[in-house]
C-alpha cells in the first residue's frame, strides 16, 4: 500500500534541496505520492521536490532562467565588444605603420635638407672666393 512506502530522498534526489533538510526518508502518504508516481520517482533523471522545497524551487527556477537570459545577452555583447576591440587594434596597428612611414619620410627629408645645406654652403664659399678674386684683380695697382 502506498501510504506505507517511504521515499528515500537521498536515492531519489541526491543533490536536491530536500536532502540537507530531511536527511533520510519522507512518507509517501504525507507527500501525497501514489504508486505510479512512486515508480516514476525511482527512475533515473527524475527531479522531485517535497512540498516545502517545491515552493522555494518555484521561485528559484525563474530567477535562474532570468540569469541565463542575462548571461546570454552579456555573451552577445562581449562578442560585439571583442569585434570592436579587434577593429580598433587593427586601426591602431595601421596608424603605427603610417607613423613609421611618415617618420621614414621625415628622416629622408632631413637628410636631403642637410645635403642641400652642405651643397649651398660649399657653393657659397666658392662664390665668395671668386668674388674675392675678382675684387683682387680689379683693385688699383700700387
Helices and strands as residue ranges (DSSP letters): G 2-4, E 6-8, H 9-12, H 17-22, E 25-27, H 35-41, H 51-138
